[in-house]
Amino acid sequence: MSETVKKRSIGIMICGHGSRDKDAEREFSRVAAGLVQRFPDTPIEYGFLEFSAPNIHMGLKKLVAAGVDDIYAVPGMLFAATHARNDIPSVLLNFQQQLVQQQSNTKIHYGSELGLHPAMIEAFQTRIYQSMSLDFQQPPANIHDTMLVVVGRGTSDTLANAEAAKLTRIVNENMGFGWADTVYSGVTYPSVGVGLERLIKLGFKKIVVAPYFLFTGRLIKRIYAYVDKIAEQYPEIEFIKTPYLNDHPKVIDAFEVRLREIMTEQPHSNGESLMQSFERRLAAGEVEIHHHHAEFIDPEEVAAPLSDDHSHSHDHDHSHSHDHSHDQHHDDGHSHGHSHGVYKHIDHPLGPRTMIGENLCCCFMSQFPQSVLEQESDKIDSLRVHHSSEEQAQ
């Protein structure tokens, strides 16, 4: 008499970055709600790497408690930079190891970033058309009188930065702008303010500034503030601020595609998955499993950790002082032995050094050479003296 094989139950885990901005948390939750409609019979949880609750561990624990055998996790991120390549795999692998110690048969499967999937490009182009009050279903053949400026996140990962530039070219070819270029809000160059100031010199009287971001947050608000500031200086130019992607239906489509890819075990275009890449580099000693520096601490986990081996040092392989944050202050009350990768062009004259002294939370502050900090400090002092002299003259 043959035994009936029990079908393994599945669950979905959406892994986000996290933000101190509560609006960003609410927007991220709407993605999970959108996926419920695509997977109505599947438990879906979400969690964040830092600042926000629930953290990723909390979401995973809920799925395990629900009796899920296979957890399909995807990064809620646009490009495969440090968080998608290192931080999320570290959290998932750490949790998987704890499940093995508990002799649980639950298995975690990790998928790909959203990337430049056609659905994401379509969502981005639709947001641009809408911001220009154009019908995205019947768009004009070209928009030669307008310049497009795409704002990428900006990281220490060269390939992630290159993907943002690739996106700009694809969108420009599709939509027919007079010119298009890429600026970055984070670590790399050119930064938003400096980039816009230079691009204005091309002479376009209409400029669309389109951030390729999923959700709101301090970076989005900073980008729009830069645009407003420059618009005041150049009233003869029409600046159009394109909304970020949010839970556009095509974004939900892309999440669904990434989930079904791992559910059906589709081969990866570059030969290895993000988790396979992490495990390879982990075996080579290039990365470590670590606790993310600003992860929300689950009170229940502190009181009763999942396993006796859960506590561990936070002094992992990117240690440095933390007089900075992503785009939020670190005041969560625990040690921060973590960074976001060394950027070799940190002192570039058009890069993040242009944000020093603007009361902004600038990543990688500890990486700036002292000479750069002194030079920028001198510039700030000179500007203050100049503005003071102008005020006295008036």
C-alpha positions as CSV (number, residue, x, y, z in Angstrom):
1,M,0.0,0.0,0.0
2,S,1.6,3.2,-1.1
3,E,1.7,6.2,1.2
4,T,0.3,9.5,0.0
5,V,3.0,12.2,-0.3
6,K,2.0,15.4,1.4
7,K,2.2,18.4,-0.9
8,R,4.6,21.0,0.4
9,S,2.9,24.3,1.3
10,I,4.3,27.5,0.1
11,G,4.6,31.1,1.4
12,I,5.9,34.4,0.1
13,M,8.3,36.8,1.7
14,I,8.9,40.3,0.3
15,C,12.2,41.8,1.7
16,G,12.4,45.5,1.8
17,H,15.0,48.1,2.7
18,G,13.1,50.0,5.4
19,S,12.8,53.7,6.2
20,R,12.2,56.0,9.1
21,D,9.5,57.5,6.9
22,K,6.2,55.9,7.9
23,D,4.7,56.7,4.4
24,A,7.4,54.5,2.9
25,E,6.4,51.6,5.2
26,R,2.7,52.0,4.3
27,E,3.5,52.1,0.5
28,F,5.6,49.0,0.8
29,S,2.8,47.1,2.5
30,R,0.5,47.9,-0.5
31,V,2.9,45.8,-2.7
32,A,2.2,42.8,-0.4
33,A,-1.5,43.6,-0.6
34,G,-1.3,43.7,-4.4
35,L,0.4,40.3,-4.5
36,V,-2.4,38.8,-2.4
37,Q,-4.6,39.3,-5.4
38,R,-2.1,37.4,-7.6
39,F,-1.6,34.6,-5.0
40,P,-4.9,34.4,-3.2
41,D,-4.3,31.1,-1.5
42,T,-0.7,31.7,-0.4
43,P,0.3,33.4,2.9
44,I,2.3,36.5,2.2
45,E,4.5,38.4,4.6
46,Y,6.9,41.3,4.3
47,G,9.8,42.6,6.3
48,F,12.6,45.2,6.3
49,L,16.4,45.2,6.6
50,E,16.5,48.3,8.8
51,F,14.6,50.9,10.8
52,S,11.1,49.5,10.1
53,A,8.9,46.9,11.6
54,P,8.4,44.1,10.9
55,N,12.0,43.0,10.2
56,I,12.7,40.1,7.9
57,H,13.1,37.6,10.7
58,M,9.6,38.5,12.0
59,G,8.0,37.9,8.6
60,L,9.8,34.6,8.2
61,K,8.8,33.4,11.7
62,K,5.1,34.1,10.8
63,L,5.4,32.0,7.7
64,V,7.0,29.1,9.7
65,A,4.3,29.4,12.3
66,A,1.7,29.1,9.6
67,G,3.2,25.7,8.6
68,V,4.8,26.8,5.4
69,D,7.3,24.3,3.9
70,D,8.8,26.4,1.1
71,I,9.3,30.2,1.6
72,Y,9.8,32.1,-1.7
73,A,11.6,35.4,-0.9
74,V,12.3,38.2,-3.2
75,P,14.2,41.5,-2.7
76,G,11.9,44.5,-3.0
77,M,14.7,46.4,-4.7
78,L,15.3,47.8,-8.1
79,F,19.0,46.7,-8.6
80,A,21.3,44.1,-7.3
81,A,23.5,46.3,-5.1
82,T,24.8,45.5,-1.6
83,H,21.5,45.0,0.1
84,A,20.1,42.5,-2.5
85,R,23.5,40.8,-3.0
86,N,24.8,40.6,0.6
87,D,22.5,41.8,3.4
88,I,19.3,40.0,2.5
89,P,21.0,36.7,1.7
90,S,22.8,37.0,5.0
91,V,19.5,37.4,6.9
92,L,17.9,34.5,5.0
93,L,20.8,32.1,5.3
94,N,21.1,32.9,9.0
95,F,17.5,32.1,9.5
96,Q,17.8,28.9,7.3
97,Q,20.6,27.7,9.5
98,Q,18.5,28.2,12.6
99,L,15.7,26.2,11.1
100,V,18.2,23.3,10.3
101,Q,19.3,23.4,13.9
102,Q,15.6,23.0,14.9
103,Q,15.3,20.1,12.5
104,S,12.7,22.0,10.6
105,N,12.1,20.9,7.0
106,T,11.2,24.5,5.9
107,K,13.3,25.7,3.0
108,I,13.9,29.3,1.9
109,H,14.3,30.1,-1.8
110,Y,15.7,33.5,-2.8
111,G,14.8,35.2,-6.1
112,S,16.1,38.1,-8.2
113,E,15.8,41.9,-7.9
114,L,13.2,43.7,-10.0
115,G,15.9,45.1,-12.3
116,L,15.1,46.3,-15.8
117,H,12.2,43.8,-16.4
118,P,10.0,45.2,-19.2
119,A,7.1,45.6,-16.8
120,M,9.3,47.9,-14.7
121,I,10.3,50.0,-17.7
122,E,6.7,50.3,-18.7
123,A,5.7,51.4,-15.3
124,F,8.5,54.0,-15.3
125,Q,7.5,55.4,-18.7
126,T,3.9,55.5,-17.7
127,R,4.7,57.6,-14.6
128,I,6.7,60.0,-16.9
129,Y,3.9,60.4,-19.4
130,Q,1.4,61.0,-16.6
131,S,3.6,63.7,-15.0
132,M,3.7,65.4,-18.4
133,S,-0.1,65.2,-18.8
134,L,0.3,62.9,-21.8
135,D,-1.7,59.9,-22.7
136,F,0.6,56.9,-22.2
137,Q,-1.7,54.8,-24.3
138,Q,-1.4,57.2,-27.2
139,P,2.0,58.8,-26.7
140,P,3.5,61.4,-29.1
141,A,6.1,60.1,-31.6
142,N,8.8,62.2,-29.9
143,I,9.3,64.8,-27.2
144,H,12.3,66.5,-28.8
145,D,11.7,69.8,-26.9
146,T,12.2,68.2,-23.5
147,M,15.1,66.7,-21.6
148,L,14.8,63.7,-19.3
149,V,16.9,63.4,-16.2
150,V,16.7,60.0,-14.5
151,V,17.6,59.9,-10.9
152,G,19.2,56.7,-9.7
153,R,19.8,55.7,-6.1
154,G,23.6,55.6,-6.5
155,T,25.7,53.0,-4.7
156,S,29.2,51.7,-4.4
157,D,28.3,48.9,-6.8
158,T,29.5,49.8,-10.4
159,L,27.1,47.5,-12.1
160,A,24.0,48.8,-10.2
161,N,25.0,52.3,-11.2
162,A,25.4,51.2,-14.8
163,E,21.9,49.7,-14.8
164,A,20.5,53.1,-14.0
165,A,22.3,54.6,-16.9
166,K,21.1,51.7,-19.1
167,L,17.6,52.5,-18.1
168,T,17.9,56.1,-19.1
169,R,19.0,55.1,-22.6
170,I,16.2,52.5,-23.0
171,V,13.6,55.0,-21.9
172,N,15.0,57.8,-24.1
173,E,15.0,55.5,-27.1
174,N,11.4,54.4,-26.4
175,M,10.0,57.9,-25.7
176,G,12.1,60.2,-28.0
177,F,13.3,62.9,-25.7
178,G,15.6,65.7,-27.0
179,W,18.2,64.6,-24.6
180,A,18.5,62.3,-21.5
181,D,21.0,61.8,-18.8
182,T,21.4,60.2,-15.4
183,V,22.2,61.7,-12.0
184,Y,22.4,59.9,-8.6
185,S,21.0,60.7,-5.2
186,G,23.5,58.6,-3.2
187,V,27.2,57.6,-3.3
188,T,28.2,58.0,-6.8
189,Y,28.4,61.0,-9.2
190,P,27.1,63.2,-10.5
191,S,24.9,64.1,-7.6
192,V,21.4,65.5,-8.3
193,G,22.1,69.2,-7.6
194,V,25.4,69.4,-9.4
195,G,24.2,67.3,-12.3
196,L,21.1,69.4,-12.9
197,E,23.1,72.6,-12.8
198,R,25.3,71.3,-15.6
199,L,22.5,69.9,-17.7
200,I,20.6,73.1,-17.6
201,K,23.4,74.6,-19.8
202,L,22.2,72.4,-22.7
203,G,19.4,75.0,-23.2
204,F,16.2,73.0,-22.8
205,K,13.2,74.9,-21.6
206,K,11.4,71.8,-20.3
207,I,13.1,69.3,-18.0
208,V,11.6,66.1,-16.6
209,V,13.2,64.9,-13.4
210,A,12.2,61.2,-12.9
211,P,13.5,59.3,-9.9
212,Y,13.7,55.6,-10.5
213,F,12.6,54.7,-6.9
214,L,10.0,52.3,-5.6
215,F,8.7,54.3,-2.7
216,T,8.9,57.7,-0.9
217,G,11.4,58.5,1.8
218,R,14.0,61.1,2.7
219,L,15.9,60.6,-0.6
220,I,12.8,61.3,-2.7
221,K,12.0,64.4,-0.6
222,R,15.6,65.5,-1.0
223,I,15.5,65.0,-4.8
224,Y,12.3,67.1,-5.1
225,A,13.8,69.8,-2.9
226,Y,16.8,70.0,-5.2
227,V,14.5,70.4,-8.2
228,D,12.5,73.1,-6.4
229,K,15.6,75.0,-5.4
230,I,17.0,75.0,-9.0
231,A,13.6,75.9,-10.4
232,E,13.6,79.1,-8.3
233,Q,17.0,80.0,-9.8
234,Y,15.8,79.4,-13.4
235,P,12.1,80.5,-13.6
236,E,12.3,80.4,-17.4
237,I,12.6,76.6,-17.4
238,E,9.7,74.3,-16.7
239,F,10.7,71.6,-14.4
240,I,8.4,68.5,-14.1
241,K,8.8,66.2,-11.1
242,T,7.8,62.6,-12.0
243,P,6.2,60.6,-9.2
244,Y,8.2,57.5,-8.1
245,L,6.9,54.0,-9.1
246,N,5.0,53.0,-5.9
247,D,2.5,50.2,-6.4
248,H,1.9,50.7,-10.1
249,P,0.2,47.5,-11.5
250,K,3.2,46.8,-13.7
251,V,5.4,46.9,-10.6
252,I,3.2,44.2,-9.1
253,D,3.5,42.3,-12.4
254,A,7.3,42.4,-12.0
255,F,7.2,41.1,-8.4
256,E,4.9,38.3,-9.6
257,V,7.3,37.3,-12.4
258,R,10.3,37.2,-10.0
259,L,8.3,35.0,-7.6
260,R,7.2,32.6,-10.3
261,E,10.8,32.3,-11.6
262,I,11.9,30.8,-8.3
263,M,8.8,28.8,-7.9
264,T,9.4,27.1,-11.2
265,E,13.2,27.0,-10.8
266,Q,13.9,28.9,-14.0
267,P,17.6,29.2,-14.8
268,H,19.3,32.5,-14.2
269,S,20.5,34.5,-17.1
270,N,23.9,35.2,-15.5
271,G,24.5,31.6,-14.5
272,E,23.9,31.9,-10.7
273,S,21.3,33.3,-8.4
274,L,21.8,36.0,-5.9
275,M,21.9,33.4,-3.1
276,Q,24.3,31.2,-5.0
277,S,26.6,34.2,-5.5
278,F,26.5,35.0,-1.8
279,E,27.2,31.4,-0.8
280,R,30.1,31.2,-3.2
281,R,31.6,34.4,-1.9
282,L,30.8,33.3,1.7
283,A,32.8,30.1,1.1
284,A,35.7,32.1,-0.3
285,G,35.7,34.4,2.8
286,E,34.7,37.4,0.8
287,V,31.6,38.1,2.9
288,E,30.2,37.1,6.3
289,I,26.8,36.3,7.7
290,H,26.0,39.3,9.8
291,H,23.2,41.1,11.7
292,H,22.2,44.2,9.7
293,H,23.3,47.3,11.6
294,A,20.0,49.1,11.9
295,E,17.5,46.2,11.9
296,F,14.4,46.7,14.0
297,I,14.8,44.6,17.1
298,D,11.8,42.2,17.7
299,P,11.1,42.3,21.5
300,E,10.0,38.7,21.4
301,E,13.2,37.7,19.7
302,V,15.3,39.4,22.4
303,A,13.3,37.6,25.1
304,A,13.2,34.2,23.4
305,P,15.6,33.9,20.4
306,L,14.9,31.3,17.7
307,S,18.0,29.4,18.7
308,D,20.7,29.6,21.3
309,D,23.2,30.5,18.5
310,H,21.3,33.5,17.3
311,S,23.3,36.1,19.2
312,H,26.5,37.1,17.5
313,S,28.9,39.9,17.1
314,H,27.9,42.9,14.9
315,D,31.5,43.6,14.1
316,H,31.4,42.2,10.6
317,D,33.6,42.8,7.6
318,H,32.7,46.4,6.8
319,S,33.5,48.0,10.2
320,H,33.8,51.7,10.6
321,S,32.4,54.5,12.7
322,H,28.8,55.5,12.1
323,D,28.5,59.3,11.9
324,H,26.1,58.9,9.0
325,S,23.2,56.8,7.7
326,H,21.6,55.7,4.5
327,D,19.2,58.6,4.4
328,Q,18.1,58.4,8.0
329,H,19.8,59.0,11.3
330,H,21.0,55.9,13.2
331,D,19.5,56.3,16.6
332,D,18.2,52.9,17.2
333,G,20.3,52.2,20.2
334,H,22.7,49.4,19.3
335,S,26.2,48.9,17.9
336,H,26.7,49.6,14.2
337,G,29.7,47.7,13.1
338,H,28.7,47.8,9.4
339,S,29.0,49.8,6.3
340,H,27.9,49.8,2.7
341,G,31.0,49.1,0.7
342,V,34.0,51.3,0.0
343,Y,33.5,53.6,-3.0
344,K,36.8,54.4,-4.8
345,H,35.6,57.7,-6.2
346,I,34.2,59.1,-2.9
347,D,36.2,62.3,-3.4
348,H,34.9,63.0,-6.9
349,P,34.2,66.7,-7.2
350,L,30.7,66.1,-8.6
351,G,29.8,63.3,-6.2
352,P,28.6,63.1,-2.6
353,R,31.1,65.6,-1.3
354,T,28.8,68.2,-2.8
355,M,26.2,67.4,-0.2
356,I,28.6,67.9,2.8
357,G,27.4,70.8,5.0
358,E,23.8,70.8,3.8
359,N,22.5,69.2,7.0
360,L,21.9,66.0,5.0
361,C,22.5,62.5,6.2
362,C,25.3,61.6,3.8
363,C,26.4,58.0,3.4
364,F,30.0,57.1,3.5
365,M,31.0,60.2,5.6
366,S,33.8,58.2,7.3
367,Q,35.3,57.4,3.9
368,F,36.0,61.0,3.0
369,P,39.7,61.9,3.3
370,Q,40.3,64.6,5.8
371,S,41.6,66.9,3.0
372,V,38.2,66.7,1.3
373,L,36.3,67.5,4.5
374,E,38.6,70.5,5.1
375,Q,38.1,71.7,1.5
376,E,34.3,71.5,1.7
377,S,34.4,73.2,5.1
378,D,36.4,76.1,3.6
379,K,33.9,76.4,0.8
380,I,31.0,76.5,3.2
381,D,32.7,79.1,5.3
382,S,33.4,81.2,2.2
383,L,29.8,81.0,1.1
384,R,28.6,82.1,4.6
385,V,30.9,85.1,4.5
386,H,29.7,86.0,1.0
387,H,26.0,85.7,1.9
388,S,26.6,87.7,5.1
389,S,28.4,90.5,3.1
390,E,25.5,90.6,0.6
391,E,22.9,90.9,3.5
392,Q,24.9,93.7,5.1
393,A,25.1,95.5,1.7
394,Q,21.4,95.4,1.4
